[in-house]
């Protein structure tokens, strides 16, 4: 190194350029601190200590063999107060790690200093942005279905047949189990109350009507949120992480049309069938309890047939279609906006189930009001 050159004013060495991590500081003529790092940076090795003067610095790598999390942590600790920091010549992976450390620290500091009003305001801004993205996704989904109807959408139909099996046939065991237990519980509770007035024969009406109009569709929709929404969010979120969705956009393919439409269509078709299946299984579960008590099989089936009308069946069927669409859309939406990290994929799966179940309950209440107004 030419110390007499006018380019360098001061030089400070820390560790020799061996296998150990080293850092060399030089002050350029314009006052910028030039820091050269190299060697192998490992947490179990002694790390160099340097002193940075001024508010401008540039970090370059020289014979940098490998590093772990100790290097980005060291960089952030020594340069967090530097106003102008140039890391452009460092490896891209190292730059990303330093930026992640800086972002996490700034968010933590912000949350520590924000008061109640600031926290509420930040929540409002984030919620507004989230609702905006949700409505945008709904619009793209609706446009995709319109394009599909006229044959202009690029849809991955191979995914469609796979999702039919995943969302339909593979869900039969859990739907059967929960449907049977739901009918059994309702019949048991109904018997306890109706026995007090000598009207146990109407327990068949209670179970049949509740399963047909309400519980069959609601229970199947919630199962779809737990199974399918989380799976869709994880799949599409992982595609974001691996940049598969970016590759689709580069090829001129809309990811919502190619990935979301076949999933939403498959679940919307399968959930009503599962709801009908759950309804009959639930009625059978109620029959097991009722016939073990005060009713005969003939009495139970007669009352069940009288209770189930086409109007009641239509109400439950319409609900199941809407609930299936909501469950599938929630998973696809949360997966499409997932953060590009393992943590982001996990958060997307969790939020997809919560979003789907919340919307299903809200729309179930809306349906109850509408059907009551039209006497359905």
N, C-alpha and C positions, 0 to 999 in steps of 0.2 A: 504494500500500500504506500502510495506517495503522499507522505504527510505534508510535504512542502507545497503541494499543489494548491492553488487558490480555491479549488472547489470545496475542500474540506477545512473546517476550522478547528474542530475538536474531535477526538476519538476516544471511545471507552470500550474496553473488551470485557466480555463475561463468558468464561469457559473457552477452552480451545476447540478448534473445529475438528473434533473427534466424533466418536459414536455418541457422546453425550450431547444433550441439547445445549446450544449456545445462542447468544444474542450479542450483536455488535451495534453500537450506536455511533452515529456520525452526524454532525450538524453541518448542513449545507450552507452555502453563502447567503441564500435567501432566508435563512433562519429555520428551515424545515429540518426536523429530526429524522434522519434516515436510519431505520432499524433493520438489520439483517439477521434473520433467524435461520437455523439449520440444525442438522443432527437428528437424533431419534428422540422424540418427545413422548415419555411414558410417565404415568403417575407415580411409579415406584422409584423414579430417578430424581436427583436434586435439580430443581429448575433455576435458571439464572435470574438474577435481579438486576434491573436497570433503572435509571432515573431519566425521565423525559422532561426536557425544558421547552417551554413555549407551548403554543396552541396549535401547531401544525406538525404532522408526522406522516411518514410513509414507511410501510413495512414491505420488505422483499424477502424472498426465500433463496437460500444458497446451500446446496447440498442437503436439502431437507429430505430425509429418507422416509420416515413414517411418523405418524402422530396419533394420539388418542384424544380424549376429551380434555386432557390437561392443557393442550396448546390453545384451543379457542378460549378456555377459561383464563389462561394466562394473558392472552391478548386483550380480552375484555377488561380484566382487572387493571392492566397497565395503561390502557388507552381509552377508558370510558369517559375521561374528562377532557379529551382532546377535541377541539372544535372542528378541525379539518383533518380527517384521517383518510389516507389512501391505501386501500388493500387490493387494488385492481390487479397487481401482479401475482398475488397468492393463488394457490389452487382453488378452483371453484368450490369444491367441497368444504374447504376451510373457511372461505368467505361466508358460505351458507350457515355454518355452525356458529360463527361469530355473530351474524345477524340474528339467528335464533336466540342466542344468549342475550343480546341487547334488547330484543323485543320482549322476551320473558321478563327481564329485569324492569323495563319501562312500564309494562302492564302491571307488575306487582307494585311498583312505586306509585303508579297512578291510583290503583285501588286502595293503597294505604293512605293516600292523602285526600282522596275524594270524600266529600261530605255526603249527607243523605240526599240533598238536592241534586248534586252532580251525578251521584250514582243513579238516581231515578231518571235524570235526563239522558244519561248514556244508555240506560236500558230502553228508554223510549225510542232513541235514534236507532239502536240495533234492532228493536222489534219492528220499526217501520221499514227498515231495509229488508228484514226477513219476510215480511208480508208482501213487499214489492216483488221479491224474487219468487215467492210462492204463486202470486197471481200471474207473473210472467210465465212460469212453468205450466200453469193451467192453460194459459192461452196457447202456448206452443203445443201442448198435448191435444187440445181441441182442434187446432189447425192440422196437426198430424193425422187425426182421425178423419177429417174432411178430405185430406189428400189421399188417405188410404182408400176411402170410398170411391174415389175417381181413378184409382190406380196409379197415382203419382208419388206415393210415399215409398221410401226405401226401408223395408221392414225385414228384420232377420226372422224369417218364418221357422228356421231351425230352432231358435229359442222358444218360439210359440208352442211347438209340440212338447218340448222338454218341460216348460212351465205348466202345461196342462197336467202332466203327470205329477210334477212336484207339488203344485197347489191343489190338485184334486185327489188323485188316487192315493198319494203318499199321506194325505191328511185324514183319510178315512178312519184309521184306528183311534186317533185322539178325538175326532169328532164323535165317533160312536161312544167312546167312554164318557166324555163329558155330557153328551146328550142323554145317555142312559141315567147318569147320576143326577142330572138336572130334573128330569121327569120324576125320578124316584123321590127326590127331596120335596118337590112341589106336591106330590101325592101324599107324602107323609104329613106335611104341614096342613094340607087341605083336610085330611081325615081328622086330625086333632080338632079343628075348628068346626067342621060340618057335623061331626058326631054329636056335638053338644046340642044341635037343633034337629037331629034325626034326619039329616039330608046327605048322608054319605054317598048316595048314588050319584050326586053331582060332582064328586071329585073327578070323575072322568071328563066332565065338561070343563072343569077348571084346568086340568092338565092339557087337554087337547087344544083348547082355545089359546092358552098362554103359549104353548109351544108353536102353534101355527102362526099366530099374529106377531109374537114378540120374541120369545126366547130362542127359537130356532135360528132366526136371522141374526139376532144380536150376538148370541154365543158364537156362531160361525164367523161373524165378522171380527170378533175379538181374537179368535184363534188365528184367523188370517193375519191379523196385525202381529201377533206373537211369533208366528212361523214365517210368513211370507214377506211382510214389510221389512223385518230385520234382515232377512236374507237378501232382498233386493238392495237395501241400503248398503250392506256390506259388499255385495258384488259390484255395484256401480261406484261406490267409494274406492274400492281397490283398483278399479279401472282408471279412476282419476289419478291415483297415486302412481300407477305404472304408465300414465300418459296415453292410454289406449283411446280415451275419448278425444284427446288432442289429435291423435292420428286419424280418427274418423273425420274430424273437422277438416284436416288437411286434405283428405280425399274428397271433400265436398259432401259428406254424409252428415245429416243432422243426428246427433246421438239420441235425442228424444224419440225421433221416428224409428231409428234402428234398434235401440235398446229398450226404451220404455214402453212403446206401443204394444209389442207382443206380450210383455209381462202384464200390463194393465188389462189387455183384452183377455188373456188366459184366465186371470184371477176373477175378472168380472163374469166370465162364463161359468166358472167352476163353483164359486161361492153359492149361487142360488141352488145348484144341485146338491151341494153339501148341506145347505140349510133344510131342504126337503128331507134329506136322509136323516139329519139330526132331529127333525120334527117327529118322524115316525119312530125313531129309536127312543126319543123322550116319552112318547105316548106308551111305548112298550114298557119303559121303566116305571111309569106310573101304574100300569096295569099289574106289574109284579107286586107292588105294595098294596094296591087296592084289593086285588084278588086274594092276597094273603090275609086280608082283614075281613071287611064286611060285604064285599061284592063278589059276584060270579063273573067269569070271563064274558058270558053272553051279555050281562047287564053293562059291563064296562064298555064293550065294543059298541053296543047299541047307543049308549049315551055319547060316546066319542064321535060316531058317525053323525048323529044329530047336531052335535056342537060345531063340527067343521063345515062351514059353508064356503062356497066359491069366493065370496067377498072376503072372508077371513084369509083364505089361502092366497088371494091376490095381494092383500095388504102385506103379508109376510114375504111374498115373492118380490114385490117392488122394493121393500126394505133391503132384502138380501142383495139385489143388484147394486143398489147404491152403496151398501157397506163393502161389497167386494171391490168396487171402483175406488172407494176412499182408501181402503187398506193397501191396494196396489199403488195408487198414486203417491201416498205418503212415503212408501219405501223408495220409489223411483226419484221423488223430489229430494228427499234427504240425502240419497246417495249421490245425486248430481251436484249438490252444493257442498259435499263433504270436504273438509280440509285435507290437504294432501300429506297425510301422515297416518301412522298406525293409530294414534290417539283420535284423529279426526274420523277415521272409519268406525271406531268403536262408539264415538259420540253420535255419529249418524245413525247407527243401528238402534241405539237407545232412543234417540229423539224420534225416529220413524215410528216405533211402537207407541210412544206417548202421543204423538201427533195423530196417528190413525185412530187410536182408541178415543181420544178426546173428540175428534170430529164425528166419530160414529155415535157417541152418546149425544152430542149436540143435534145431529140430524135425526136421531131417533126421537128426541123431544119435538123437533119440528114436524116430523111425520105424524106424531101423535096428535098434535094440534090440527094439522091439515085434515087428517082422516076423520077426526071428530067433527070438524066443520062441515065436511061433505057426507057425514053419516055413513062412513065406510067401516 
